[in-house]
């Protein structure tokens, strides 16, 4: 199966359809069909294991009964197919009745389809897309493995589909974080802004080798939790987990910040939390009330850090991606959040990533923060991961790979201070007293002076927009804090 040919073929067909406007709608269109195809494939496996299994989808709306072209001239196409999809398929799936007792493997159909739409207006083109997707045989291990790569490429393409950059974290980053927090079978793993499920898939891959018995398999099935409030990435995440053998994808469609953090009990806490919180978002005043007054801020990434503190089990472990905004903040809510973080948790490691890890979609510098709930912080190690030899920038065609983390892995297991050839600290340990004296400014691992590089015009423009977005974010945060102070007077 040719990865590029498959995706390009689907996109070329839909470009001829007047109802599909832009990459975002094309991805959404592909996504709901992929989900129904993948779900039907999983149902075949469930029926084989349990002859009494009964689908929650009415028979006429199961993929096998409307989408499969048996080449007998009876497959729906044209206006008939369009009429069926718009007036039968979607209304039926959205009206499926579920209760608290409905197994997640069944309830997920309604949960992922209720916010989806069919954008295509040409039934003949729709039939062509359906046939392309149906051509993938998920019962064939090799073909399923190849399709996982295609699906990965589809997730990456989200980044160029408008304002969707928060959906995808480079796989090298998710795999490295999971490697460092090392989840164990039986532990509960969570991502409260899971996007398309990158961290959760990396977790499954880490847990899979630990499965030895049927009981172990059941533990794995109940180990993964996610939450995503946007419809498209939620659907993509569920499909992603089904593709990776998770039959009960416990992925909520909602806002993790919508509940008062003080109301979480022990049953709501997790052993391992891994995530890349969306940053720069605006938060409704009703949401701010879910957080302690001295930790209320318009910066969503900061609020997710508070959420993590309230939902982490004793002895639990965290790996989180954070932009420089959180690292530098020494005033107001950010200072209070970091003060609580270092007092309640052991913040043992902060890794500064090279620039352009998320290129070409943003040039904002990012950091990896690792901590556990084993007691207050006594000392924190800072490590700067440099650009690999031969690279000036990461890019869409030359992304960061897991092997590029090799220096950090080696250092992690044998920690020592490192001074680079220009006299800057590449690795250094700071005591909690030193961090407190600096008001928890965590920009403590210096970079060498970078030689100015002449970039292509479009990359210069992208960098400008990224820096402008970062400046706007800081301005918005300051204005929000001013408004908050005025409202309290």
Steps between C-alpha positions, in 0.01 A plus 500: 500500500655830390454745784521820296290361215215400731470842666551693177241285325234579761579870495497519119155342487357741756651805333254438217205524741354850543379421852845443650677826576866475600724250677316513832174381345681240288660359815168498683338322205773234491491468880139392548521245218826363638341466842202303369728276292737436793209446739346244264833318485518489880141373515599208277762406760253543789244281320761230450591499870139530620229345276237676714642845424239742365593828336354825630485620137175401319576250222434731202749752641789260564790565262485147358136553395511838328863584415643175362482473123462129417537575129153360430353830384295542818727739694340838566652792314406844368185658643392176668822484706485869582137470613581200719800663668323832568152380596556150642861436607580820689158549669499135609851500648445831677177374659640172633378462858768449763486481877754486782493121460585508128854360452742765377584287194138552390426846638800639317310485167251764606760702690730542201234539230269750666711800391600370156352605165508385139635784287500326164224590252589267217388143571717352224814658647388388846482142372856529367629617842309224680647238265854628559459480877328161482794363304708489820489154656528542877493124543838477330772573758751635248243724336375623839857581602551691175175685558618611842770695315240648266288601797804661660548704183135607512545620856806700401306662221266647762771752575457664162121496521444842649529554874553137589859493619401403852374163380832341420819458702802356314517128562864521608396729786213279619714186480786660695273629776333160535842332508604728787183469712491124426134402560445155652214261430220563749571871528249756370636731228328827409522787253251778575537667159574193293444635148537210258645271768876510444595465867241229552622296203859531625375376839329199342821413316694517827246286687442240227825303563394463865183311404544126564152374593131566430487683834789720391310582179200609705725721711634669188150557365408692816829687540455782247296818553474811287289809456469724195245774450529551123295261289744417219805412712271308737379283213854457370623401846233234545577359155872509580451297818272249327772455238745422780280232654332697779142371483367719782638846418412708807534835321256761621375770266506806722705765679731374776496847656121510542491340848603658829842355583411488871234237425741233375533199730746212509298311237563788256879489531761335280836328538645651184405827328653590165391789282572803286254759636367746242649842565391851414130417520238725654304367795142587591445667836270211598795262462732715711265448794601133500846596626629663820490879476878545518551256211244639258647604166387529139790277388359152444837325538533643851152377594585152375803502729268570794269221382794259491588584860146418613473176299840341564513205738749475782821356351364587154718622211460777243660593168368818340589726206504872589576815305737766632208704632457276803873464554573873519200621701596633844191701592134447582331168431802343327718558804232357731455192281874431491529559874231235557660269243844504663354476852278199430701317233855403422583691182811300421569578133442776245618447143523789256423375148683629193331773301265401214386167651145599404608665174372616263183556701649700785849615595417554867759327720367209703611316812433163662416505869527176701381467859350251741292516818757349733556810714608862456779596262850512646692547176426524129717399207493711183617348174524666159448265206692646207423474130645174363814519292431590138168674580438874497125466542238230526236519230201319356730287285772465769307461827646420836551127556518296821868430433569872537416461870789253546730757673223585747434132572868435567524804726174409681646173623834650612440861597785747514552867431608579145659820371507538121787628287374860527486497877124457534342242729341221302409315820489645851338425836329770709386474861148595600640803684665624181175454309300682766746790502442532125122499555481175303626644175581168332706638212816362653671301229683743275523477125813581300470818298335399177637611166236692310368297211339635185167322463261457212231774477213266600696370800583858604130581477410191705754600767358851507146372552619261772683775689205734457271229641731459799504877558119516467476215750705691757301819443170314537623339820606834650171666403306210648688530829432877505128439440497234769660740751250773413205261541616408850509863615 
